[in-house]
Amino acid sequence: MKIDILTLFPEMFENVFSSSIIKRAVDEEKVEINIHNFREYSKDPHHKVDDTPYGGGSGMVLTCQPIFDCVESLKTKDSLTILLTPDGIPYKQEIAYNLATKKHIILICGHYEGFDERIRSICDMELSIGDYVLTGGELASMVITDSIVRLLPGVIEQASHQNDSFNNNLLDYPTYTKPRNFRGLEVPSVLLSGDHKKIEEYRKNESIKRTQERRPDLLEK
């Protein structure tokens, strides 16, 4: 898989993609991640990428030309171009699974007050990571990249993400490790029983219970 990210602040990505599981996936060539400063595509003499909005209003708006030219230089028949915006489709685990099957993803990070509406015309999808507003799409692109890369074959064990929260609209069951007793807090005895059928049943019931308590809206689906 190849992921290209369009941003005005490429330095924000240096530490995030150079550590942990993402770094390992890149080193093992399971994914290629490229960061593009679309300011470099500006034809303005001063490399401007924004301007005042028609009709008046506060803030600056990203212009079409640099983003159009950058996307067009990267796009192939296998590309899926995604705009990160607060009014996009809410990002969910099922979307992550779908994106993990793609060969090439282009993520566009907005910034400033917004972007020229015509930029939507070159995008195949618009995504939001939550009902709040960030200063730009950079953090959202990191979240989405991380959630996709961990699902790629060979990056982590398949069983690890099959039991993730939000699979089958359930939160994950509680997990424990040594010691059995920590400051009076005991590990549930069923997990020490060696009875795999009972353990599986316990985990399923705990997953449903946790979802009922914390995210009942998921069960309604």
C-alpha positions, 0 to 999 in steps of 0.5 A: 500500500502507498499513502500520500499525505498533503499538508503545509506542515510536514514536520508534524509527521516526523516523529509519529511515522518514525517509531513503533508499528508504523516504522516497522511496517515502513521498514518491512515495505508493507506500506510506503508513506510520503508527506507532500508540502503542497506549498511547493506546488503553488504558482504564486510568486510568494508561494501563497496557498490561501486567500480571503473568502469571496463574500467576506468573512474571517480567516483565510481559505485554501486555494484550488491550484496548489492542491489540484496540481499536487493531487494530479501529480500523484493520482493513478487509476488505483488512487482513492483521494480523501479530504479530511474535514469536520463535515465528512463521514464519521470515521469508523472501524469498518471504514478502516478495514475497507481502506486497508484493501486499497492500493493507494490513498491520498489524504488532503489535510485542510488548514486555516479557515477552510478550503475552496469548495471546488477542492471537493470535486477532486476527492472520492471521499470526505472523512471526519474523526469526530464532532470537534474542530482541529487546527488542521487535518494533520492529526486526523491524517495520522489517526487514519494512517495508523488505523489502516497500517495496523490492519495490513497483512503481516503488520500485526497478528490477525487475531489482535485486530479481529478482537478489537473494539468496534468489531461486530459493534462491541467494545473489547473485553477486559484483559489481565496479566500477572500478578493474580492479585495486585493490591487486593484486585483479583484476576477473575477466576474463570481466566485461570481455569484453563477451560477455553470454552468458559473463557470464550463465553466470559469474554463475550459476555463481558464485551456485551456488558461493557458495551451496554454500560459505555456505548449502548448506541453500538448495540442498537446497530 
